[in-house]
């Protein structure tokens, strides 16, 4: 027979089930809640471009957004600096774009870039071969002019007094001719890792146009001052707007690029996209407002391991159309103007009115007013690119239609939704990212309880170098109701190190199987 000590059970009868099981959990509050962002509207692209976009996304098992944004960038590469879209005679927009897609590592970004840019590199090679005779002739002429000038200078230096004036004048004339002799650079459509200074020189060499197409975000580090130590974004601002740029050359007069056109198609890791807002002056000077952003959901973990391969017919049509555009427009020396059909102008005007209303202080675009102020211009540029893709043989001879402008507004809405999310992330509390990392770990490991010390051991040192770095994340998770700290056990008289704080997690993180 067991004897019970009444003191041990004193008050137990008065305890509620909640007191025995612990406090009831409230519904947790999402961290930096993100709505479902729209998928890239592939149907807004002309058929051959849409087919390539879908085919590449399927073969590489990547979000269609990556190939879709790159499709716009490659058309912009072919056309940049050669065409503008004129709107109502009020303003004109060049057709180059800056796009940035955020995807984590392991998303086969390089494979997508390889497939989408291959025809551009082929066109670049063809241009090099086509212009080789012209460059060889110019190089020979320059050498002859230089030799003639040097010979004339020697004759003048050794001339008798009565011939000195005439020979000097002849030497000066020949020297000036040699100085004016220019050997064209090899044609280049695409660059990658370039400094601001070398980019400016490239623009001067390539008749004011160049593209940066890269599956990495290194260009942001360059803009932030990787080489110079200070942000250097002037040429990137001018290259988007088409504002005159000056090139200073040693031993030569300054050269001016009348209408520089830079196209950028980038894929970056999400943390790069979140951190570019920290580049000094990037927001105030309008660099961030010039990019069209995309933040698709990664397919890693959900990919089809036996996807349909890209159709050879689709790839051939894409290569032919893109190559034709690149080669045709590369030979132009003057800029052509794309105009809007009256119906297309009406579509754009209606879109502008929506934008204007939403820019008010209480409007949905007020939080991104700098970016949204360029939204209508971006839509006009996109319309020009879609028009070129729809009519690669003669787009410059016909106006942009209402259907094309409506498709451009679809893309404008897509980029607006993603821009709102990107700028929200840029302005978020720094603890947000750390809290997301911890919450992801707790969810994936289905943790019901943990000590701070054990959590620290499981976290990446790159993000949490010291145990104290966990505090802001745990505080934020506790505020949002995802974890709660348990009362510490009574201290003993034995001394020693106090026990590590212990937490329990919300039942939502460990749902019943």
PyMOL commands that set and color helices and strands:
alter all, ss='L'
color gray80, all
select helices_A, chain A and resi 6-9+12-14+17-21+42-44+47-60+64-79+109-157+161-180+196-205+218-224+234-241+270-278+288-290+312-330+342-358+366-372+375-390+395-397+402-426+431-444+452-458+467-479+507-510
alter helices_A, ss='H'
color red, helices_A
select strands_A, chain A and resi 83-87+91-94+98-102+190-191+209-214+245-247+255-257+261-268+291-294+336-338+449-451+483-485+502-505
alter strands_A, ss='S'
color yellow, strands_A
deselect
rebuild
show_as cartoon
